[in-house]
Amino acid sequence: MLSALTLFACSKKETTTPVETKPPVTTPPVIPPPVGDSFARQTPGITAQKIAIKGGNISDYLLYVPDGYNEKKDYKWPVVIFLHGLGEIGNNINVLRNVGLVKVVSGKPFVMVAPQCLSGWWNTEYLEAVYKEVINKYHVDPSRVYLTGLSMGGFGTWDWSSAHPERFAAIVPICGGGNVNTMVKLKTMSVWVFHCTDDPTVNVTNSRTLVKALKDMGGNVQYTEYPTGGHDAWTRTYANAEVYTWMLKQHK
């Protein structure tokens, strides 16, 4: 009897089907797709660009990007905005190519934007649209935006920077002028002013008055007055490497 029970137990044990154990299922981590470059590639050198402005109008501006702009994706470039003078008003953007900073910008280590005034005078509302275009469209550093201009553009430089001093790290107004009562807004701005003593078009007292106001309130202002040169204080200024060295050291 015991033998039979033993055989039965052994037989039962041998015919038991083992339960299959499956390895736990693990979910692989979700890896997000790489984020693409949010700034479009740009053609190195100077190119003409368009911007939509108030009233449905289209205006042109010149854009300069240095070599390496497309390759240095993690680098935010300093940007200089250049305002032309009275003689370049209109809708022919090519007249800006041989004027002021645009004429000598090749090889410079910053992005340059040169808008064109369609008529009248530099308008702050239009320039604000240009500023937003620059910041949103190009790979530039908002803390290193610089403003410069000659003659009418010198006036525009004073006017725009005093209306929106938070935009700029430094300004370089050349043979321009402005409202002395607004200089308090530029008290902490880095400013370098240029003018010629014998300027027959924009009297040198325009720059002298604004510079004195800034100095009297302890402003960070430098002033260079050329003894001769007439209305052209910009050729020597934009040819001076020290101007760019100084400018690019300034941060907001």
C-alpha positions as a Markdown table, in Angstrom:
| # | Residue | x | y | z |
|---|---|---|---|---|
| 1 | Met | 0.0 | 0.0 | 0.0 |
| 2 | Leu | 2.8 | 2.4 | 0.9 |
| 3 | Ser | 4.6 | 1.6 | -2.3 |
| 4 | Ala | 1.6 | 2.3 | -4.3 |
| 5 | Leu | 1.1 | 5.7 | -2.6 |
| 6 | Thr | 4.7 | 6.5 | -3.1 |
| 7 | Leu | 4.6 | 5.7 | -6.8 |
| 8 | Phe | 1.4 | 7.7 | -7.2 |
| 9 | Ala | 3.0 | 10.8 | -5.5 |
| 10 | Cys | 6.1 | 10.5 | -7.6 |
| 11 | Ser | 4.0 | 10.2 | -10.7 |
| 12 | Lys | 1.9 | 13.3 | -9.8 |
| 13 | Lys | 5.1 | 15.3 | -9.1 |
| 14 | Glu | 6.6 | 14.4 | -12.4 |
| 15 | Thr | 3.6 | 15.3 | -14.5 |
| 16 | Thr | 3.0 | 18.8 | -12.8 |
| 17 | Thr | 3.5 | 21.5 | -15.5 |
| 18 | Pro | 5.7 | 24.3 | -14.2 |
| 19 | Val | 4.3 | 27.9 | -14.3 |
| 20 | Glu | 6.2 | 30.0 | -16.8 |
| 21 | Thr | 7.7 | 33.1 | -15.3 |
| 22 | Lys | 8.0 | 36.1 | -17.7 |
| 23 | Pro | 10.5 | 38.9 | -17.1 |
| 24 | Pro | 8.9 | 42.2 | -16.1 |
| 25 | Val | 8.0 | 44.4 | -18.9 |
| 26 | Thr | 9.9 | 47.7 | -18.7 |
| 27 | Thr | 8.9 | 50.8 | -20.7 |
| 28 | Pro | 11.9 | 52.5 | -22.3 |
| 29 | Pro | 12.3 | 56.2 | -21.3 |
| 30 | Val | 10.8 | 58.7 | -23.7 |
| 31 | Ile | 13.5 | 60.7 | -25.3 |
| 32 | Pro | 12.2 | 64.0 | -26.8 |
| 33 | Pro | 13.3 | 64.8 | -30.3 |
| 34 | Pro | 16.1 | 67.2 | -30.7 |
| 35 | Val | 15.0 | 70.8 | -30.7 |
| 36 | Gly | 15.9 | 72.5 | -34.0 |
| 37 | Asp | 17.6 | 75.8 | -34.4 |
| 38 | Ser | 14.9 | 78.5 | -33.9 |
| 39 | Phe | 16.9 | 81.0 | -36.0 |
| 40 | Ala | 17.0 | 80.6 | -39.7 |
| 41 | Arg | 20.3 | 80.5 | -41.5 |
| 42 | Gln | 21.5 | 83.8 | -43.0 |
| 43 | Thr | 23.7 | 84.6 | -45.9 |
| 44 | Pro | 27.0 | 86.0 | -44.7 |
| 45 | Gly | 27.7 | 89.6 | -45.7 |
| 46 | Ile | 25.2 | 92.3 | -46.5 |
| 47 | Thr | 21.7 | 91.4 | -47.7 |
| 48 | Ala | 18.4 | 93.4 | -48.2 |
| 49 | Gln | 15.5 | 92.3 | -46.0 |
| 50 | Lys | 11.9 | 93.4 | -45.7 |
| 51 | Ile | 9.8 | 94.2 | -42.7 |
| 52 | Ala | 6.0 | 94.8 | -42.4 |
| 53 | Ile | 5.2 | 98.1 | -40.7 |
| 54 | Lys | 2.1 | 99.9 | -39.4 |
| 55 | Gly | -0.6 | 100.4 | -42.0 |
| 56 | Gly | 0.3 | 97.4 | -44.0 |
| 57 | Asn | 3.4 | 99.0 | -45.6 |
| 58 | Ile | 6.6 | 97.2 | -46.3 |
| 59 | Ser | 10.0 | 98.7 | -45.6 |
| 60 | Asp | 13.5 | 97.5 | -46.4 |
| 61 | Tyr | 16.6 | 97.3 | -44.3 |
| 62 | Leu | 20.1 | 96.0 | -44.8 |
| 63 | Leu | 21.3 | 93.1 | -42.7 |
| 64 | Tyr | 25.0 | 92.2 | -42.2 |
| 65 | Val | 25.9 | 88.9 | -40.6 |
| 66 | Pro | 29.6 | 88.0 | -40.0 |
| 67 | Asp | 31.3 | 84.8 | -41.1 |
| 68 | Gly | 30.5 | 82.1 | -38.5 |
| 69 | Tyr | 27.0 | 83.3 | -37.7 |
| 70 | Asn | 25.4 | 80.0 | -38.9 |
| 71 | Glu | 28.0 | 77.8 | -37.4 |
| 72 | Lys | 28.0 | 79.3 | -33.9 |
| 73 | Lys | 24.6 | 78.2 | -32.9 |
| 74 | Asp | 25.2 | 78.6 | -29.1 |
| 75 | Tyr | 26.6 | 82.1 | -29.5 |
| 76 | Lys | 24.4 | 85.2 | -29.2 |
| 77 | Trp | 25.9 | 88.0 | -31.4 |
| 78 | Pro | 26.2 | 91.6 | -30.5 |
| 79 | Val | 24.1 | 93.8 | -32.8 |
| 80 | Val | 24.6 | 97.4 | -34.0 |
| 81 | Ile | 21.7 | 99.3 | -35.4 |
| 82 | Phe | 22.8 | 102.1 | -37.8 |
| 83 | Leu | 20.6 | 105.1 | -38.7 |
| 84 | His | 21.4 | 106.9 | -41.9 |
| 85 | Gly | 21.1 | 110.6 | -42.7 |
| 86 | Leu | 18.7 | 112.8 | -44.6 |
| 87 | Gly | 20.2 | 112.0 | -48.0 |
| 88 | Glu | 19.2 | 108.3 | -47.9 |
| 89 | Ile | 15.5 | 108.8 | -47.2 |
| 90 | Gly | 13.3 | 106.9 | -49.7 |
| 91 | Asn | 12.6 | 103.3 | -50.9 |
| 92 | Asn | 15.9 | 102.5 | -52.6 |
| 93 | Ile | 17.7 | 100.4 | -50.1 |
| 94 | Asn | 20.8 | 100.1 | -52.1 |
| 95 | Val | 21.8 | 103.8 | -51.4 |
| 96 | Leu | 22.6 | 102.7 | -47.9 |
| 97 | Arg | 25.4 | 100.3 | -49.1 |
| 98 | Asn | 28.0 | 103.1 | -49.4 |
| 99 | Val | 27.1 | 105.1 | -46.4 |
| 100 | Gly | 28.5 | 105.3 | -42.9 |
| 101 | Leu | 28.8 | 102.1 | -41.0 |
| 102 | Val | 27.4 | 100.0 | -43.8 |
| 103 | Lys | 30.3 | 101.0 | -46.0 |
| 104 | Val | 33.0 | 99.6 | -43.6 |
| 105 | Val | 31.1 | 96.9 | -41.7 |
| 106 | Ser | 32.6 | 93.9 | -43.7 |
| 107 | Gly | 34.7 | 91.8 | -41.3 |
| 108 | Lys | 33.3 | 93.3 | -38.1 |
| 109 | Pro | 32.4 | 90.8 | -35.3 |
| 110 | Phe | 28.8 | 91.8 | -34.9 |
| 111 | Val | 25.4 | 91.7 | -36.6 |
| 112 | Met | 24.4 | 95.1 | -38.2 |
| 113 | Val | 20.9 | 96.3 | -39.1 |
| 114 | Ala | 20.5 | 99.4 | -41.2 |
| 115 | Pro | 16.8 | 100.4 | -41.6 |
| 116 | Gln | 15.7 | 102.9 | -44.2 |
| 117 | Cys | 13.5 | 105.9 | -43.4 |
| 118 | Leu | 10.8 | 106.1 | -46.0 |
| 119 | Ser | 10.0 | 109.8 | -45.6 |
| 120 | Gly | 10.1 | 112.7 | -43.2 |
| 121 | Trp | 12.1 | 111.9 | -40.1 |
| 122 | Trp | 13.1 | 108.9 | -38.0 |
| 123 | Asn | 10.0 | 107.6 | -36.3 |
| 124 | Thr | 10.4 | 105.9 | -32.9 |
| 125 | Glu | 7.3 | 103.6 | -33.5 |
| 126 | Tyr | 8.9 | 102.4 | -36.8 |
| 127 | Leu | 12.3 | 101.9 | -35.1 |
| 128 | Glu | 10.6 | 99.9 | -32.3 |
| 129 | Ala | 9.2 | 97.5 | -35.0 |
| 130 | Val | 12.7 | 97.1 | -36.4 |
| 131 | Tyr | 14.1 | 96.4 | -32.9 |
| 132 | Lys | 11.5 | 93.7 | -32.3 |
| 133 | Glu | 12.3 | 92.2 | -35.7 |
| 134 | Val | 16.0 | 92.0 | -34.9 |
| 135 | Ile | 15.5 | 90.5 | -31.4 |
| 136 | Asn | 13.0 | 87.9 | -32.5 |
| 137 | Lys | 14.4 | 86.9 | -35.9 |
| 138 | Tyr | 18.2 | 86.9 | -35.4 |
| 139 | His | 20.6 | 85.1 | -33.1 |
| 140 | Val | 21.6 | 88.3 | -31.1 |
| 141 | Asp | 22.2 | 89.2 | -27.5 |
| 142 | Pro | 19.5 | 91.6 | -26.1 |
| 143 | Ser | 22.0 | 92.8 | -23.6 |
| 144 | Arg | 24.5 | 93.9 | -26.3 |
| 145 | Val | 22.4 | 96.1 | -28.6 |
| 146 | Tyr | 24.1 | 99.3 | -29.8 |
| 147 | Leu | 22.7 | 102.3 | -31.6 |
| 148 | Thr | 24.6 | 104.7 | -33.8 |
| 149 | Gly | 23.7 | 107.2 | -36.5 |
| 150 | Leu | 24.9 | 110.2 | -38.5 |
| 151 | Ser | 23.4 | 113.6 | -39.0 |
| 152 | Met | 19.6 | 112.9 | -39.1 |
| 153 | Gly | 20.5 | 109.5 | -37.8 |
| 154 | Gly | 22.5 | 111.2 | -35.0 |
| 155 | Phe | 19.3 | 113.0 | -34.0 |
| 156 | Gly | 17.4 | 109.7 | -34.3 |
| 157 | Thr | 20.0 | 108.0 | -32.0 |
| 158 | Trp | 19.5 | 110.6 | -29.3 |
| 159 | Asp | 15.7 | 110.5 | -29.7 |
| 160 | Trp | 15.2 | 106.8 | -29.7 |
| 161 | Ser | 17.6 | 106.0 | -26.9 |
| 162 | Ser | 16.1 | 108.6 | -24.6 |
| 163 | Ala | 12.6 | 107.3 | -25.4 |
| 164 | His | 13.7 | 103.6 | -24.8 |
| 165 | Pro | 17.0 | 103.6 | -22.8 |
| 166 | Glu | 16.3 | 100.0 | -21.7 |
| 167 | Arg | 17.0 | 98.8 | -25.3 |
| 168 | Phe | 20.6 | 99.7 | -25.6 |
| 169 | Ala | 24.0 | 99.0 | -24.0 |
| 170 | Ala | 25.6 | 102.0 | -25.6 |
| 171 | Ile | 25.0 | 104.7 | -28.2 |
| 172 | Val | 27.3 | 106.6 | -30.7 |
| 173 | Pro | 25.5 | 109.7 | -32.0 |
| 174 | Ile | 27.5 | 111.5 | -34.8 |
| 175 | Cys | 26.9 | 115.2 | -35.7 |
| 176 | Gly | 23.4 | 115.1 | -34.4 |
| 177 | Gly | 21.4 | 116.7 | -31.6 |
| 178 | Gly | 18.4 | 116.2 | -29.3 |
| 179 | Asn | 16.3 | 117.4 | -26.4 |
| 180 | Val | 18.5 | 118.4 | -23.4 |
| 181 | Asn | 15.5 | 117.7 | -21.1 |
| 182 | Thr | 15.6 | 114.0 | -21.9 |
| 183 | Met | 19.3 | 113.5 | -21.1 |
| 184 | Val | 18.4 | 112.4 | -17.5 |
| 185 | Lys | 17.1 | 109.2 | -19.1 |
| 186 | Leu | 20.6 | 108.5 | -20.5 |
| 187 | Lys | 22.4 | 109.2 | -17.2 |
| 188 | Thr | 23.5 | 105.5 | -16.9 |
| 189 | Met | 23.9 | 104.9 | -20.6 |
| 190 | Ser | 27.4 | 104.5 | -22.1 |
| 191 | Val | 27.6 | 107.3 | -24.7 |
| 192 | Trp | 30.4 | 108.4 | -27.1 |
| 193 | Val | 29.6 | 111.5 | -29.1 |
| 194 | Phe | 31.3 | 112.8 | -32.2 |
| 195 | His | 31.1 | 116.1 | -34.1 |
| 196 | Cys | 33.2 | 118.5 | -36.1 |
| 197 | Thr | 33.9 | 122.0 | -34.9 |
| 198 | Asp | 33.3 | 123.6 | -38.3 |
| 199 | Asp | 30.1 | 121.6 | -39.1 |
| 200 | Pro | 28.0 | 124.0 | -41.3 |
| 201 | Thr | 24.9 | 121.8 | -41.3 |
| 202 | Val | 24.3 | 120.8 | -37.7 |
| 203 | Asn | 26.0 | 123.3 | -35.4 |
| 204 | Val | 28.5 | 121.7 | -33.0 |
| 205 | Thr | 26.7 | 123.4 | -30.1 |
| 206 | Asn | 24.0 | 120.6 | -30.5 |
| 207 | Ser | 26.4 | 117.9 | -29.3 |
| 208 | Arg | 28.2 | 120.2 | -26.8 |
| 209 | Thr | 25.0 | 121.0 | -25.0 |
| 210 | Leu | 23.9 | 117.4 | -24.6 |
| 211 | Val | 27.4 | 116.2 | -23.6 |
| 212 | Lys | 27.6 | 119.0 | -20.9 |
| 213 | Ala | 24.1 | 118.0 | -19.6 |
| 214 | Leu | 25.2 | 114.4 | -19.2 |
| 215 | Lys | 28.5 | 115.3 | -17.6 |
| 216 | Asp | 26.8 | 117.7 | -15.1 |
| 217 | Met | 24.6 | 114.8 | -13.9 |
| 218 | Gly | 27.5 | 112.4 | -13.7 |
| 219 | Gly | 26.7 | 110.5 | -16.9 |
| 220 | Asn | 29.0 | 108.0 | -18.6 |
| 221 | Val | 29.8 | 110.1 | -21.7 |
| 222 | Gln | 32.8 | 110.6 | -23.9 |
| 223 | Tyr | 33.1 | 113.4 | -26.5 |
| 224 | Thr | 35.4 | 113.6 | -29.5 |
| 225 | Glu | 35.3 | 116.9 | -31.5 |
| 226 | Tyr | 37.3 | 117.0 | -34.7 |
| 227 | Pro | 38.7 | 120.5 | -35.4 |
| 228 | Thr | 37.9 | 120.2 | -39.1 |
| 229 | Gly | 35.8 | 118.0 | -41.4 |
| 230 | Gly | 32.6 | 120.0 | -41.9 |
| 231 | His | 29.5 | 117.9 | -41.7 |
| 232 | Asp | 31.4 | 114.6 | -42.2 |
| 233 | Ala | 32.3 | 113.5 | -38.7 |
| 234 | Trp | 31.4 | 109.9 | -39.5 |
| 235 | Thr | 34.1 | 108.7 | -41.9 |
| 236 | Arg | 36.8 | 109.0 | -39.3 |
| 237 | Thr | 34.6 | 107.7 | -36.6 |
| 238 | Tyr | 33.5 | 104.5 | -38.4 |
| 239 | Ala | 37.1 | 103.9 | -39.5 |
| 240 | Asn | 38.3 | 104.0 | -35.9 |
| 241 | Ala | 38.8 | 100.5 | -34.5 |
| 242 | Glu | 38.7 | 101.9 | -30.9 |
| 243 | Val | 35.1 | 102.8 | -31.3 |
| 244 | Tyr | 34.1 | 99.2 | -31.9 |
| 245 | Thr | 36.4 | 97.9 | -29.1 |
| 246 | Trp | 34.8 | 100.3 | -26.7 |
| 247 | Met | 31.3 | 99.6 | -27.9 |
| 248 | Leu | 31.5 | 95.9 | -27.7 |
| 249 | Lys | 32.7 | 96.1 | -24.1 |
| 250 | Gln | 29.4 | 97.7 | -23.0 |
| 251 | His | 26.6 | 95.5 | -21.6 |
| 252 | Lys | 23.2 | 96.3 | -20.2 |
